[in-house]
Amino acid sequence: MLIRAMDLDDLDQIVELEQLLFTSAWSRSDFMYEILENQFSFNYVLEIDNEIVGYVGVWLMYEQSQITTIGIVPKYQHQGLGRILMQEMIALASQQGCETMSLEVRISNQKAISLYESLGFETKAIRKGYYQDNHEDAYLMVKGLEGQK
């Protein structure tokens, strides 16, 4: 298993996976912007046997960090890989001096919510109509990172 920085050569696979996993999928240009232009954005892929099986994006913005996207290939889900990616991002944010990590998650996505809660995230607010595809609400979940280093 290898976690490495996402690069432009990965985008065909990442965009295909994003479209498979999410109804409000990021586009190729969204990922290109994150990789090439957003100085706060750090994006990683998870490989097993040279195959990309997951990815994650995080913004590191001074004392705050935010998970922007995370996805695991369906046949690799429920094996703890999402947890591994989240733990790596928590460690990275802590090492960079971030004090909090946040994310938004569909209120219907109980599996993801359970994962985030098990990692210490707490629901702090509801973002009404957050998702463009069906206007579903999202939970804003936040985790304190002090003592995570």
N, C-alpha and C positions, 0 to 999 in steps of 0.2 A: 504494500500500500504506500502510495506517495501523494503528498499534498504539495502542489507547486503553484507558482504564479500563473494565472491565465494569460495566454497570449493570443494574438490575432489569428494564428493558425488553428486555434481551438474553436473559433466562433461558429463554424458550420455545425459542429456537433452540439455546442452549447445552445444555439438558437433552436435547433431541432428538438433537443430535450426540453427546453423552455416551453415550446409550443405544445409538446406532448403533455407536460405537467400542469400548465396554467392556462386558464381561459383569458386572463389579462396578461399575456406574455410580453416580455421585453422583446424589442426588435434587435436586429443586428446593429443598427446605428445606435441604439441605447447602450449596448455593450461596448461598442467602439468608443463612444463618448466616455464611458466609465474608465476604460483602459488607457485611452490616449490623452484625455483632456481634464478629467476631474482629479485634481491633485489630492483630494481627500479619500479617493476610492481605491480599494485594494481588493482584487478578485483572484480567487484560487480555484483550482480543479483538484479533484480526488481521483487518482488513477489506481486501478487494480490490473495487474498484468498488461500494462500499457494501454488500457482502455479507460476512457473518462467515464466514471460512474456517478460523479456528483460535482457540484460546484457551489460556491458561496461568494457573496460580495459583502463588503463592510466599508462603511465610511468611518474614518478616524478623524475627528474634528475637535482638536484641542482636548477638553475634558470630557467630551461626549463621543460615543460611537453608536453606529446604527447598522444593523443587519439590513441589507437592501434586497437580497434575494438568496434563496438556498433551494437546491433541488437534488434529488437522488433518482437515478434510473429505476423505474418500477421494479425490475427483478432483483434489485439490490436493497429495496426498502425493507424496513423492519429488521435490519441487521446491525443497527447501532451506528451506521455511517453518518447520518445527520447529526447525531450526538457528538461524534468525533469532530466533524467540521465546526459545530458550534463551540465545542471546548477549545479548539484551536483559535477561533476568532476571539473568544473571551480572553485567552492567554495573550494573544497579540495586542488587543486593546489595553489590557492591564499593563503590559510591558511598555506601551507607548504613553502611559500616564493617564489614560481615560478613567474617569470616575464612574461613568454609567454606560450601559449598553441598552439600546431600545430596538424594537421591531414592531411591525404591524402584522397581524394575522387575521384571516377570515374568522368570524365568530363561529362558523360552521365547521372549522377544521380542528376537530377535537384531538386528533392524533398529534398534530403539531403543538397545540396548546398544552397538552400533557407533557410533551418533551420539554417545552420551554419552562413550564412550571417546575419540572424535575431538576432543571438547571438553575433555579432560583429566580426566574422572571416572575413578576407580579403584574396583574392587569391594573393599569392606572387610569385608563379612559377608554371611551368608545369613539371611534372616528365614524360618524354617520355617513353612509353612502360612499365609503372609501373606494370600493372597487368599481371600475368603469364598466365592466361587462354586465353586471347585474345590480349594481348599486348596493351590494351587501356591505354591512357595517364591518369594521375591523376593530379588534382590540389593540390598543397601544399597550405593549408590555415592556417593562423596564426592570433592569437588574443593576444593583450597585456592584461596583468592581473593587472597592477598597478591600484590601486583604487578599486579593486574588493573585498577587504577583508571586 
